[in-house]
Amino acid sequence: MEKPAVASLQAQAEPLAALSISHLSPSTRLKLADDELSVNAYPTDCGGILYVGVPCHRIPTEADLAAIFEVAELAGVVWLKFDSEAAVINGLPIFEMLDPAS
């Protein structure tokens, strides 16, 4: 592999943080699954990937997501990956899953 290609690719790298989908409220989770969030999002089978940007590209209208974007921007994180198996982040709110039978 040519070193210039590696350096060029590294120059394009953007930080991504993986966090538990439990940090999203049930209504925000549903919007993510339905690709209806107020920000750029790419739904997956177990969560989704959201573009934050640095500086923040757009502030979400969803209050729970706006608070997470604020922390992500301060941390220099450009992308957020919400996943059912990712880490719970200390200091962020946690929302219970709704029982689909109720």
N, C-alpha and C positions, 0 to 999 in steps of 0.2 A: 504494500500500500504506500502510496506517495505521501510524504509528510505534509506537503501543502494542502492536500485534500483533507487530511485529519485536522489541521489547524483551521481551515476554512469552515469545516463542519462544527468544530468547537466554538468558533466565533458566532455561529447561528444558534447555539444551544440556549434554551430558556428554562429557568427553574420550574419544576413541577412538584407539588406536594400532594400526597395521598392522605385522605382523611375519611373517617367513617361517615357513611350516609346518615347516621343517627344525629348528626349536627344540623340536618335540614328538617324543618317542620313537615308534617304529613302533606300539607297542601303544596309546599315547595317540591317535595319528592314527586308528587303526582305531576306537577308542571314540568319537572325535569324529564320524567318518563314519557310525557306526551310532547316533548320538545316545544313547550310553551313558556319558557322562562323569558324574563325581560332582558337577558344578556345572552351572549354567544355561548351555546352549550351543545354538546355532542353526547346524547344519551347512549348508555350501554345497557347490557342485560342486568347489571347489578349496581348501577349508579350512573355516572356520567363524567365527562371532562368539560370544565368551564374555563373560558378565557377571562383572566383578570386584567392583564397588561400592567406595565409599570412605566409611567403612572397609570392608574386605573383607567381602563378604556371607557367604561360606563358603570355607573352606580346602579345596582339592581333595585327594582321597586319592591322586591320581597325583602322584608325587614331582617329576617334571619340570615339571608344570603348577603345582604348589604353589610352586616356586622362582620361576617367572615371575610368578605372582600377587603374591608378596612384592615383587618389583621394581616391578610395575605399581602396587601400592598406594603405595609410597614415591614414585613419580612422579606420583601423583594421577590415574592413568588408570582410568577406570570400565569401559571396554569394550576387549576385545582382538579384533582381526580377524586370524586366521591365514589366510595366503594363499600359494599356491605362488610367486607373483611379487612378494611383498612383501620389504622389506629384511631382511637378516640384522642382528641387533642385537649390537653388540660387547659382549662380556662374558657373553652367554648361551650355554649349551652348544648344539652342533649335532649332530643325529643323522642318520646316513645313511639313505637310503631303502632298504628291503628290495627285493630283486629278486623280483617275483611268480613268476618261473619257478623259483626255488629252494625 
